[in-house]
Amino acid sequence: MGLAALQPEDVAVQAATEEDVVAFIERRPDFFAEHPHLLEGIELAHAAGSASSLIERQVSVLRQRNDQLRERLHQLAEVARQNEQRMRKANDLAVALLGAGTAESTIDIARSRMTQAFAVDAVFVGLYDTDAVSNAVCVDAGHALRTTYANLIRTGLIECGPLGDDARSQLFGDRPVASAAVVPLDRVHPLGLMAVGSEDPARFRPGMGTLFLDLIAELLTASIRRYLPADGSGS
């Protein structure tokens, strides 16, 4: 044989016969069990005698697929319902914050609404380099939170998960908070930190959705900034 490339027409292919297929299936009685998706495309008459067991298997596969799709639809509907409830609560929070007359009342309203509507056990609000808001922690350059959450401050990424002893003490004092979400207040022009904590260690976990945490942080940031000097320093 020369070095020239073979062409498709130069290669003889032995096609499988019906006998070959039958023999293969006889040797592999578990073939369809291992490849149930093939049954969905098979059409057989009910009068096929011994093939009735195959029909039953096909119906079983389709019924199982239908049950899976129904369960998935139920899950999606439940997620949509929960998200609608959260959006309504976030809207109620926004309306309440509009009625706040000071930065202090803004933070008080946010804490009260979040603990009630979103069922969290503790809320922390800290502002960078300003003590102008009496009920917010001043997170100045030497504050321990600057080290504990240095990566969050640098990247602006929310951190969710269980709390170590140091982080719990810095954020919530002696409160028995087991997990928390720590959220930056404004990523572009950093204002501070917000943290919501729960006594449930599984309430906040890495990888969870943060859409509503972002939304609440934006609402709180805009509301507090109404009562700070234009440079946001509070001085």
C-alpha positions as CSV (number, residue, x, y, z in Angstrom):
1,M,0.0,0.0,0.0
2,G,1.4,3.4,-1.0
3,L,1.6,6.6,1.1
4,A,-1.3,8.2,-0.5
5,A,-4.2,9.0,1.8
6,L,-7.1,6.6,1.7
7,Q,-10.4,7.9,0.4
8,P,-13.7,6.8,2.0
9,E,-14.7,4.8,-1.1
10,D,-11.5,2.8,-0.9
11,V,-12.5,1.4,2.5
12,A,-14.9,-1.5,2.6
13,V,-17.2,-1.5,5.6
14,Q,-19.1,-4.5,6.6
15,A,-22.6,-3.4,7.5
16,A,-24.3,-5.0,10.5
17,T,-27.2,-7.3,9.6
18,E,-30.4,-7.8,11.6
19,E,-28.9,-11.1,12.8
20,D,-25.9,-9.2,14.1
21,V,-28.1,-6.8,16.1
22,V,-30.3,-9.7,17.4
23,A,-27.2,-11.6,18.5
24,F,-25.7,-8.6,20.2
25,I,-28.9,-7.9,22.2
26,E,-29.1,-11.6,23.1
27,R,-25.6,-11.4,24.4
28,R,-26.3,-8.2,26.3
29,P,-29.8,-8.5,27.9
30,D,-29.0,-5.5,30.1
31,F,-28.2,-3.2,27.1
32,F,-31.5,-1.2,27.3
33,A,-31.2,-1.0,31.1
34,E,-27.8,0.7,30.6
35,H,-29.1,2.9,27.8
36,P,-32.8,3.7,28.8
37,H,-32.9,6.8,26.5
38,L,-32.9,4.5,23.5
39,L,-36.3,3.1,24.5
40,E,-37.9,6.5,24.1
41,G,-37.4,6.3,20.3
42,I,-38.7,2.8,19.9
43,E,-42.2,2.2,18.5
44,L,-43.7,-1.2,19.0
45,A,-47.2,-2.6,18.5
46,H,-48.9,-3.9,21.6
47,A,-49.6,-7.1,19.8
48,A,-45.9,-7.9,19.6
49,G,-46.1,-10.8,21.9
50,S,-43.0,-11.2,23.9
51,A,-42.1,-7.6,23.2
52,S,-44.7,-6.4,25.7
53,S,-42.1,-6.3,28.5
54,L,-40.1,-3.9,26.4
55,I,-43.2,-1.7,26.0
56,E,-43.7,-1.7,29.7
57,R,-40.1,-0.7,30.2
58,Q,-40.5,2.1,27.7
59,V,-43.7,3.4,29.4
60,S,-41.9,3.2,32.8
61,V,-39.0,5.3,31.4
62,L,-41.3,7.9,30.1
63,R,-43.3,8.0,33.3
64,Q,-40.1,8.5,35.3
65,R,-39.0,11.3,33.0
66,N,-42.4,12.9,33.4
67,D,-42.2,12.7,37.2
68,Q,-38.7,14.3,37.0
69,L,-39.9,17.1,34.9
70,R,-42.9,17.7,37.1
71,E,-40.7,17.8,40.2
72,R,-38.4,20.3,38.5
73,L,-41.3,22.5,37.5
74,H,-42.5,22.4,41.1
75,Q,-39.0,23.5,42.3
76,L,-38.9,26.3,39.8
77,A,-42.3,27.5,40.8
78,E,-41.3,27.5,44.5
79,V,-38.1,29.4,43.8
80,A,-40.2,32.0,41.9
81,R,-42.7,32.3,44.8
82,Q,-39.9,32.8,47.3
83,N,-38.1,35.4,45.1
84,E,-41.4,37.3,44.7
85,Q,-41.8,37.4,48.5
86,R,-38.2,38.6,49.0
87,M,-38.7,41.3,46.3
88,R,-41.9,42.6,48.1
89,K,-40.0,42.7,51.4
90,A,-37.1,44.6,49.7
91,N,-39.6,47.0,48.3
92,D,-41.2,47.6,51.7
93,L,-37.7,48.2,53.1
94,A,-37.0,50.8,50.4
95,V,-40.3,52.6,51.2
96,A,-39.5,52.6,54.9
97,L,-36.0,54.0,54.3
98,L,-37.4,56.8,52.2
99,G,-39.2,58.0,55.4
100,A,-36.1,58.0,57.5
101,G,-35.1,61.5,58.7
102,T,-31.5,60.9,59.8
103,A,-28.7,58.5,59.1
104,E,-29.3,57.0,62.5
105,S,-32.9,56.3,61.8
106,T,-32.0,54.8,58.4
107,I,-29.8,52.2,60.2
108,D,-32.4,51.6,62.9
109,I,-35.1,51.0,60.2
110,A,-32.8,48.7,58.2
111,R,-31.9,46.6,61.3
112,S,-35.5,46.3,62.4
113,R,-36.9,45.4,58.9
114,M,-34.1,42.9,58.1
115,T,-34.4,41.0,61.4
116,Q,-38.2,40.8,61.0
117,A,-38.8,40.4,57.3
118,F,-35.7,38.4,56.4
119,A,-35.5,36.4,59.7
120,V,-31.9,37.2,60.5
121,D,-30.7,37.3,64.1
122,A,-28.2,40.2,64.0
123,V,-27.3,43.1,61.7
124,F,-24.0,45.0,61.7
125,V,-23.3,48.3,59.9
126,G,-19.8,49.8,59.9
127,L,-18.7,53.0,58.0
128,Y,-15.2,53.6,56.9
129,D,-13.3,56.4,58.7
130,T,-16.3,58.3,60.1
131,D,-17.9,58.5,63.4
132,A,-20.6,60.9,62.2
133,V,-23.3,58.2,62.5
134,S,-23.7,57.3,66.2
135,N,-25.2,53.8,65.7
136,A,-22.7,52.7,63.1
137,V,-19.3,51.3,63.9
138,C,-16.4,53.5,62.8
139,V,-14.2,51.1,60.8
140,D,-11.0,53.3,60.7
141,A,-7.7,52.3,59.2
142,G,-6.6,50.4,62.4
143,H,-9.8,48.5,62.9
144,A,-9.5,44.7,63.1
145,L,-12.2,44.3,60.4
146,R,-9.8,45.9,57.9
147,T,-7.6,42.8,58.3
148,T,-10.3,40.2,58.8
149,Y,-12.1,41.3,55.6
150,A,-9.2,42.6,53.7
151,N,-10.0,40.5,50.6
152,L,-13.7,41.7,50.6
153,I,-12.6,45.3,50.9
154,R,-10.1,44.8,48.0
155,T,-12.4,42.8,45.7
156,G,-15.9,44.0,46.7
157,L,-17.1,40.4,46.7
158,I,-19.6,39.3,49.3
159,E,-18.5,36.7,51.8
160,C,-21.0,34.1,53.1
161,G,-20.4,31.2,55.5
162,P,-19.7,30.2,59.0
163,L,-17.9,32.6,61.3
164,G,-14.7,32.2,63.2
165,D,-14.5,33.5,66.8
166,D,-12.6,36.6,65.8
167,A,-14.9,37.6,63.0
168,R,-18.0,36.9,65.2
169,S,-16.6,39.0,68.0
170,Q,-15.7,41.9,65.7
171,L,-19.1,42.0,64.0
172,F,-21.6,40.9,66.6
173,G,-19.9,41.0,70.0
174,D,-21.2,38.3,72.3
175,R,-24.2,37.4,70.1
176,P,-24.3,33.6,69.4
177,V,-24.1,34.1,65.6
178,A,-22.9,31.0,63.7
179,S,-23.0,32.1,60.1
180,A,-23.1,35.5,58.3
181,A,-23.1,37.3,55.0
182,V,-20.7,40.3,54.9
183,V,-21.5,42.8,52.2
184,P,-19.7,45.9,51.0
185,L,-21.6,49.2,51.0
186,D,-20.8,50.5,47.5
187,R,-18.0,48.8,45.5
188,V,-17.1,51.8,43.4
189,H,-16.8,54.4,46.2
190,P,-16.6,52.2,49.4
191,L,-18.7,53.5,52.3
192,G,-18.5,50.6,54.7
193,L,-19.7,47.1,55.5
194,M,-23.0,45.5,56.3
195,A,-23.2,42.1,57.9
196,V,-26.3,40.0,58.6
197,G,-25.9,37.0,60.9
198,S,-27.9,33.9,61.9
199,E,-27.6,31.5,64.8
200,D,-28.2,28.8,62.3
201,P,-24.7,27.7,61.0
202,A,-26.2,26.6,57.6
203,R,-28.2,29.8,57.0
204,F,-25.4,31.6,55.2
205,R,-23.0,29.4,53.1
206,P,-20.4,29.9,50.4
207,G,-21.8,29.9,46.9
208,M,-25.3,31.0,47.9
209,G,-27.2,33.5,45.8
210,T,-26.5,37.1,46.8
211,L,-28.9,39.1,44.6
212,F,-31.1,40.4,47.4
213,L,-28.1,41.1,49.7
214,D,-26.7,43.3,46.9
215,L,-30.0,45.0,46.6
216,I,-30.4,45.7,50.3
217,A,-26.8,47.0,50.5
218,E,-27.5,49.4,47.6
219,L,-30.6,50.7,49.3
220,L,-28.8,51.2,52.6
221,T,-25.9,52.9,51.0
222,A,-28.0,55.4,49.1
223,S,-30.1,56.1,52.2
224,I,-27.1,56.7,54.5
225,R,-25.3,58.9,51.9
226,R,-28.3,61.3,51.9
227,Y,-27.1,62.5,55.4
228,L,-23.4,62.5,54.9
229,P,-21.2,65.3,53.4
230,A,-20.7,65.1,49.6
231,D,-17.3,63.4,50.1
232,G,-18.9,60.8,52.3
233,S,-16.4,61.3,55.1
234,G,-18.9,62.5,57.7
235,S,-16.4,65.0,59.0
